[in-house]
Amino acid sequence: MSILLVAAGGFIGAIIRFMISRKFNRPKFPAGTFLVNMAGAFLLGFLGGITIPQPIYVLFGTGFMGALTTFSTLHLDAEQLKKTGQMRRSYFYLIFSYFIGIILSFIGVIVGTSI
């Protein structure tokens, strides 16, 4: 049953990530990837902070968030920025993504535990 929940969540998360990235990513800055990763950091922190049944966590935490957020695309986008001569922007994107992502994750946990 867990495999089906991961697959269902992953299917939806991957489609949403694709649509957002397609709409917001630009050659100068991968805003779509940044948005889904920051939203995912907060939401995964939130899921970690609340008490929910394991199947719900598997569906949303592992499946949906696992497909929505993407560490590999973050780095691929940074490499693409470097290849187009945007070295500073590439490093800013990486540092900003990690820093803001960690903060949003902690905020998500705080919000989740306060509910």
PyMOL commands that place a pseudoatom at each C-alpha (Angstrom):
pseudoatom trace, name=CA, resn=MET, resi=1, chain=A, elem=C, hetatm=0, pos=[0.000, 0.000, 0.000]
pseudoatom trace, name=CA, resn=SER, resi=2, chain=A, elem=C, hetatm=0, pos=[2.844, 2.415, 0.818]
pseudoatom trace, name=CA, resn=ILE, resi=3, chain=A, elem=C, hetatm=0, pos=[4.271, 2.043, -2.689]
pseudoatom trace, name=CA, resn=LEU, resi=4, chain=A, elem=C, hetatm=0, pos=[0.946, 3.094, -4.202]
pseudoatom trace, name=CA, resn=LEU, resi=5, chain=A, elem=C, hetatm=0, pos=[0.745, 6.100, -1.893]
pseudoatom trace, name=CA, resn=VAL, resi=6, chain=A, elem=C, hetatm=0, pos=[4.282, 7.193, -2.806]
pseudoatom trace, name=CA, resn=ALA, resi=7, chain=A, elem=C, hetatm=0, pos=[3.500, 6.702, -6.504]
pseudoatom trace, name=CA, resn=ALA, resi=8, chain=A, elem=C, hetatm=0, pos=[0.257, 8.695, -6.310]
pseudoatom trace, name=CA, resn=GLY, resi=9, chain=A, elem=C, hetatm=0, pos=[1.868, 11.544, -4.388]
pseudoatom trace, name=CA, resn=GLY, resi=10, chain=A, elem=C, hetatm=0, pos=[4.906, 11.502, -6.642]
pseudoatom trace, name=CA, resn=PHE, resi=11, chain=A, elem=C, hetatm=0, pos=[2.764, 11.625, -9.770]
pseudoatom trace, name=CA, resn=ILE, resi=12, chain=A, elem=C, hetatm=0, pos=[0.969, 14.754, -8.592]
pseudoatom trace, name=CA, resn=GLY, resi=13, chain=A, elem=C, hetatm=0, pos=[4.118, 16.400, -7.198]
pseudoatom trace, name=CA, resn=ALA, resi=14, chain=A, elem=C, hetatm=0, pos=[6.093, 15.840, -10.402]
pseudoatom trace, name=CA, resn=ILE, resi=15, chain=A, elem=C, hetatm=0, pos=[3.338, 17.308, -12.562]
pseudoatom trace, name=CA, resn=ILE, resi=16, chain=A, elem=C, hetatm=0, pos=[3.006, 20.380, -10.354]
pseudoatom trace, name=CA, resn=ARG, resi=17, chain=A, elem=C, hetatm=0, pos=[6.792, 20.872, -10.331]
pseudoatom trace, name=CA, resn=PHE, resi=18, chain=A, elem=C, hetatm=0, pos=[6.908, 20.573, -14.125]
pseudoatom trace, name=CA, resn=MET, resi=19, chain=A, elem=C, hetatm=0, pos=[4.104, 23.110, -14.575]
pseudoatom trace, name=CA, resn=ILE, resi=20, chain=A, elem=C, hetatm=0, pos=[5.569, 25.637, -12.133]
pseudoatom trace, name=CA, resn=SER, resi=21, chain=A, elem=C, hetatm=0, pos=[9.105, 25.292, -13.501]
pseudoatom trace, name=CA, resn=ARG, resi=22, chain=A, elem=C, hetatm=0, pos=[7.858, 25.628, -17.058]
pseudoatom trace, name=CA, resn=LYS, resi=23, chain=A, elem=C, hetatm=0, pos=[5.934, 28.775, -16.193]
pseudoatom trace, name=CA, resn=PHE, resi=24, chain=A, elem=C, hetatm=0, pos=[8.490, 30.565, -13.992]
pseudoatom trace, name=CA, resn=ASN, resi=25, chain=A, elem=C, hetatm=0, pos=[11.994, 29.385, -14.936]
pseudoatom trace, name=CA, resn=ARG, resi=26, chain=A, elem=C, hetatm=0, pos=[13.897, 31.914, -17.001]
pseudoatom trace, name=CA, resn=PRO, resi=27, chain=A, elem=C, hetatm=0, pos=[17.439, 31.893, -18.412]
pseudoatom trace, name=CA, resn=LYS, resi=28, chain=A, elem=C, hetatm=0, pos=[18.489, 34.542, -15.891]
pseudoatom trace, name=CA, resn=PHE, resi=29, chain=A, elem=C, hetatm=0, pos=[17.031, 32.804, -12.821]
pseudoatom trace, name=CA, resn=PRO, resi=30, chain=A, elem=C, hetatm=0, pos=[15.290, 29.457, -12.233]
pseudoatom trace, name=CA, resn=ALA, resi=31, chain=A, elem=C, hetatm=0, pos=[12.464, 30.977, -10.183]
pseudoatom trace, name=CA, resn=GLY, resi=32, chain=A, elem=C, hetatm=0, pos=[10.170, 27.975, -10.663]
pseudoatom trace, name=CA, resn=THR, resi=33, chain=A, elem=C, hetatm=0, pos=[12.671, 25.527, -9.196]
pseudoatom trace, name=CA, resn=PHE, resi=34, chain=A, elem=C, hetatm=0, pos=[13.350, 27.963, -6.374]
pseudoatom trace, name=CA, resn=LEU, resi=35, chain=A, elem=C, hetatm=0, pos=[9.628, 28.338, -5.622]
pseudoatom trace, name=CA, resn=VAL, resi=36, chain=A, elem=C, hetatm=0, pos=[8.891, 24.613, -5.474]
pseudoatom trace, name=CA, resn=ASN, resi=37, chain=A, elem=C, hetatm=0, pos=[11.964, 23.929, -3.357]
pseudoatom trace, name=CA, resn=MET, resi=38, chain=A, elem=C, hetatm=0, pos=[11.115, 26.687, -0.869]
pseudoatom trace, name=CA, resn=ALA, resi=39, chain=A, elem=C, hetatm=0, pos=[7.459, 25.657, -0.680]
pseudoatom trace, name=CA, resn=GLY, resi=40, chain=A, elem=C, hetatm=0, pos=[8.563, 22.059, -0.240]
pseudoatom trace, name=CA, resn=ALA, resi=41, chain=A, elem=C, hetatm=0, pos=[11.012, 22.968, 2.532]
pseudoatom trace, name=CA, resn=PHE, resi=42, chain=A, elem=C, hetatm=0, pos=[8.279, 24.724, 4.484]
pseudoatom trace, name=CA, resn=LEU, resi=43, chain=A, elem=C, hetatm=0, pos=[5.645, 22.060, 3.861]
pseudoatom trace, name=CA, resn=LEU, resi=44, chain=A, elem=C, hetatm=0, pos=[7.938, 19.164, 4.718]
pseudoatom trace, name=CA, resn=GLY, resi=45, chain=A, elem=C, hetatm=0, pos=[8.917, 20.955, 7.921]
pseudoatom trace, name=CA, resn=PHE, resi=46, chain=A, elem=C, hetatm=0, pos=[5.235, 21.478, 8.622]
pseudoatom trace, name=CA, resn=LEU, resi=47, chain=A, elem=C, hetatm=0, pos=[4.481, 17.784, 8.057]
pseudoatom trace, name=CA, resn=GLY, resi=48, chain=A, elem=C, hetatm=0, pos=[7.320, 16.921, 10.405]
pseudoatom trace, name=CA, resn=GLY, resi=49, chain=A, elem=C, hetatm=0, pos=[5.857, 19.203, 13.052]
pseudoatom trace, name=CA, resn=ILE, resi=50, chain=A, elem=C, hetatm=0, pos=[2.293, 17.898, 13.058]
pseudoatom trace, name=CA, resn=THR, resi=51, chain=A, elem=C, hetatm=0, pos=[1.039, 14.514, 14.104]
pseudoatom trace, name=CA, resn=ILE, resi=52, chain=A, elem=C, hetatm=0, pos=[-0.469, 12.687, 11.147]
pseudoatom trace, name=CA, resn=PRO, resi=53, chain=A, elem=C, hetatm=0, pos=[-1.037, 9.036, 10.344]
pseudoatom trace, name=CA, resn=GLN, resi=54, chain=A, elem=C, hetatm=0, pos=[1.857, 7.282, 8.611]
pseudoatom trace, name=CA, resn=PRO, resi=55, chain=A, elem=C, hetatm=0, pos=[-0.042, 6.683, 5.333]
pseudoatom trace, name=CA, resn=ILE, resi=56, chain=A, elem=C, hetatm=0, pos=[-0.764, 10.419, 5.030]
pseudoatom trace, name=CA, resn=TYR, resi=57, chain=A, elem=C, hetatm=0, pos=[2.907, 11.228, 5.617]
pseudoatom trace, name=CA, resn=VAL, resi=58, chain=A, elem=C, hetatm=0, pos=[3.950, 8.639, 3.013]
pseudoatom trace, name=CA, resn=LEU, resi=59, chain=A, elem=C, hetatm=0, pos=[1.530, 10.143, 0.480]
pseudoatom trace, name=CA, resn=PHE, resi=60, chain=A, elem=C, hetatm=0, pos=[2.424, 13.786, 1.049]
pseudoatom trace, name=CA, resn=GLY, resi=61, chain=A, elem=C, hetatm=0, pos=[5.861, 13.791, 2.684]
pseudoatom trace, name=CA, resn=THR, resi=62, chain=A, elem=C, hetatm=0, pos=[7.587, 11.051, 0.733]
pseudoatom trace, name=CA, resn=GLY, resi=63, chain=A, elem=C, hetatm=0, pos=[5.572, 10.965, -2.496]
pseudoatom trace, name=CA, resn=PHE, resi=64, chain=A, elem=C, hetatm=0, pos=[4.334, 14.477, -3.165]
pseudoatom trace, name=CA, resn=MET, resi=65, chain=A, elem=C, hetatm=0, pos=[7.181, 16.458, -1.570]
pseudoatom trace, name=CA, resn=GLY, resi=66, chain=A, elem=C, hetatm=0, pos=[9.788, 14.045, -2.875]
pseudoatom trace, name=CA, resn=ALA, resi=67, chain=A, elem=C, hetatm=0, pos=[8.677, 14.683, -6.445]
pseudoatom trace, name=CA, resn=LEU, resi=68, chain=A, elem=C, hetatm=0, pos=[7.839, 18.362, -5.997]
pseudoatom trace, name=CA, resn=THR, resi=69, chain=A, elem=C, hetatm=0, pos=[11.208, 19.368, -4.593]
pseudoatom trace, name=CA, resn=THR, resi=70, chain=A, elem=C, hetatm=0, pos=[14.360, 18.507, -6.428]
pseudoatom trace, name=CA, resn=PHE, resi=71, chain=A, elem=C, hetatm=0, pos=[17.935, 18.679, -5.276]
pseudoatom trace, name=CA, resn=SER, resi=72, chain=A, elem=C, hetatm=0, pos=[19.267, 17.550, -8.647]
pseudoatom trace, name=CA, resn=THR, resi=73, chain=A, elem=C, hetatm=0, pos=[17.444, 20.260, -10.606]
pseudoatom trace, name=CA, resn=LEU, resi=74, chain=A, elem=C, hetatm=0, pos=[18.703, 22.874, -8.151]
pseudoatom trace, name=CA, resn=HIS, resi=75, chain=A, elem=C, hetatm=0, pos=[22.263, 21.935, -9.037]
pseudoatom trace, name=CA, resn=LEU, resi=76, chain=A, elem=C, hetatm=0, pos=[21.565, 21.521, -12.737]
pseudoatom trace, name=CA, resn=ASP, resi=77, chain=A, elem=C, hetatm=0, pos=[20.065, 25.022, -12.836]
pseudoatom trace, name=CA, resn=ALA, resi=78, chain=A, elem=C, hetatm=0, pos=[23.133, 26.390, -11.015]
pseudoatom trace, name=CA, resn=GLU, resi=79, chain=A, elem=C, hetatm=0, pos=[25.398, 24.705, -13.571]
pseudoatom trace, name=CA, resn=GLN, resi=80, chain=A, elem=C, hetatm=0, pos=[23.344, 26.155, -16.428]
pseudoatom trace, name=CA, resn=LEU, resi=81, chain=A, elem=C, hetatm=0, pos=[23.774, 29.618, -14.937]
pseudoatom trace, name=CA, resn=LYS, resi=82, chain=A, elem=C, hetatm=0, pos=[27.543, 29.040, -14.772]
pseudoatom trace, name=CA, resn=LYS, resi=83, chain=A, elem=C, hetatm=0, pos=[27.655, 27.842, -18.380]
pseudoatom trace, name=CA, resn=THR, resi=84, chain=A, elem=C, hetatm=0, pos=[25.986, 31.038, -19.535]
pseudoatom trace, name=CA, resn=GLY, resi=85, chain=A, elem=C, hetatm=0, pos=[28.559, 33.160, -17.707]
pseudoatom trace, name=CA, resn=GLN, resi=86, chain=A, elem=C, hetatm=0, pos=[26.386, 33.966, -14.694]
pseudoatom trace, name=CA, resn=MET, resi=87, chain=A, elem=C, hetatm=0, pos=[28.810, 32.700, -12.060]
pseudoatom trace, name=CA, resn=ARG, resi=88, chain=A, elem=C, hetatm=0, pos=[27.731, 35.116, -9.309]
pseudoatom trace, name=CA, resn=ARG, resi=89, chain=A, elem=C, hetatm=0, pos=[24.075, 34.430, -9.938]
pseudoatom trace, name=CA, resn=SER, resi=90, chain=A, elem=C, hetatm=0, pos=[24.759, 30.680, -9.768]
pseudoatom trace, name=CA, resn=TYR, resi=91, chain=A, elem=C, hetatm=0, pos=[26.443, 30.932, -6.363]
pseudoatom trace, name=CA, resn=PHE, resi=92, chain=A, elem=C, hetatm=0, pos=[23.800, 33.334, -5.085]
pseudoatom trace, name=CA, resn=TYR, resi=93, chain=A, elem=C, hetatm=0, pos=[21.087, 30.911, -6.201]
pseudoatom trace, name=CA, resn=LEU, resi=94, chain=A, elem=C, hetatm=0, pos=[22.710, 27.983, -4.385]
pseudoatom trace, name=CA, resn=ILE, resi=95, chain=A, elem=C, hetatm=0, pos=[23.476, 29.863, -1.166]
pseudoatom trace, name=CA, resn=PHE, resi=96, chain=A, elem=C, hetatm=0, pos=[20.082, 31.581, -1.109]
pseudoatom trace, name=CA, resn=SER, resi=97, chain=A, elem=C, hetatm=0, pos=[18.258, 28.299, -1.790]
pseudoatom trace, name=CA, resn=TYR, resi=98, chain=A, elem=C, hetatm=0, pos=[20.005, 26.465, 1.038]
pseudoatom trace, name=CA, resn=PHE, resi=99, chain=A, elem=C, hetatm=0, pos=[19.756, 29.335, 3.527]
pseudoatom trace, name=CA, resn=ILE, resi=100, chain=A, elem=C, hetatm=0, pos=[16.108, 30.196, 2.896]
pseudoatom trace, name=CA, resn=GLY, resi=101, chain=A, elem=C, hetatm=0, pos=[15.183, 26.504, 2.571]
pseudoatom trace, name=CA, resn=ILE, resi=102, chain=A, elem=C, hetatm=0, pos=[16.582, 25.689, 6.008]
pseudoatom trace, name=CA, resn=ILE, resi=103, chain=A, elem=C, hetatm=0, pos=[14.837, 28.689, 7.574]
pseudoatom trace, name=CA, resn=LEU, resi=104, chain=A, elem=C, hetatm=0, pos=[11.510, 27.783, 5.949]
pseudoatom trace, name=CA, resn=SER, resi=105, chain=A, elem=C, hetatm=0, pos=[11.882, 24.203, 7.104]
pseudoatom trace, name=CA, resn=PHE, resi=106, chain=A, elem=C, hetatm=0, pos=[12.349, 25.336, 10.704]
pseudoatom trace, name=CA, resn=ILE, resi=107, chain=A, elem=C, hetatm=0, pos=[9.405, 27.724, 10.408]
pseudoatom trace, name=CA, resn=GLY, resi=108, chain=A, elem=C, hetatm=0, pos=[7.304, 24.860, 9.046]
pseudoatom trace, name=CA, resn=VAL, resi=109, chain=A, elem=C, hetatm=0, pos=[8.183, 22.697, 12.040]
pseudoatom trace, name=CA, resn=ILE, resi=110, chain=A, elem=C, hetatm=0, pos=[7.330, 25.536, 14.431]
pseudoatom trace, name=CA, resn=VAL, resi=111, chain=A, elem=C, hetatm=0, pos=[3.985, 26.159, 12.718]
pseudoatom trace, name=CA, resn=GLY, resi=112, chain=A, elem=C, hetatm=0, pos=[3.233, 22.437, 12.618]
pseudoatom trace, name=CA, resn=THR, resi=113, chain=A, elem=C, hetatm=0, pos=[3.986, 21.889, 16.293]
pseudoatom trace, name=CA, resn=SER, resi=114, chain=A, elem=C, hetatm=0, pos=[1.904, 24.896, 17.309]
pseudoatom trace, name=CA, resn=ILE, resi=115, chain=A, elem=C, hetatm=0, pos=[-1.250, 23.489, 15.682]
for i in range(1, 115): cmd.bond("trace and resi %d" % i, "trace and resi %d" % (i + 1))
show_as sticks, trace
zoom trace
